[in-house]
């Protein structure tokens, strides 16, 4: 297979002209974000069954030709676990490419492991063990070694092969269309934007706070997100989550009290103490935004556990019918959340909604019923 290293605008334009009539392209990225808020694209890999190209964005002034190629709606973009790649494209162009085929999402429909990593899927489908020698490489350092380029190229070389296997088998089983909604959702900008007012929901200990403490944390997290975005710095470089929670709990009223909180760096204290104290003061008597249901789920009652068992039986029946692992349809934790009334569930999106989600809701509403017939569990009624 031909492998190209693209490090000039002329080579890039020639490559894009060569690929513009392709029906699909395999894509991957190498990036750095340890010192930044936004990911820094360091290498872009593109693959077809005939060739592989490693494009160096740090050496090329104008990446628009390849972005135009990627954003061509007539070309399917094949990626694996595409969230971080799509985030990069979103920040580069302010919109998202489509259509997209994500092999990590597609693989479970053929019985492969849920959320399988790329190396695991390559081994399971192709029997090839990938090298892991450059997993922690600094992709911003130049020049890139031949070993690095080979490692990066493998990410699309085998992705091309995985894609054709998955696509063909899904088509043969009549399941290719099942993924349409899942893939369409990957191009939703809401997945990749980080509005400051919702930043507090990512703080794990938020559910432990109440009243003005929670209101302070919510305002604090929004301020930190805005600063991180404006200064392109990692959130934790400003204030770490656990320190932010401690500040919200203790509600210091001056710099001396603030300085006693463990983990707040001297630089942050010097540069940002006034802003932090102002946040605390402004929210001391504030009412917090309500805690979403998904943030804190209570332990299910005995009655709810019985209902969960009932739903789990339905899941096992449908999984057997479609030759799938039951967990790939719905985990017990997902069933618990459904019984407790949560709405934002994975099993109520995409192919899972049609295959099992709507039926489970019908069971909860008493519209579907379980019976034993000839020693087997049967499910009857309306959805």
Beta strands, then each sheet from edge to edge (+ up, - down):
strand 1: 2-6
strand 2: 24-32
strand 3: 40-47
strand 4: 51-55
strand 5: 76-79
strand 6: 100-102
strand 7: 368-373
strand 8: 376-381
sheet 1: 1+ 4+ 3- 2+ 5+ 6+
sheet 2: 7+ 8-
end
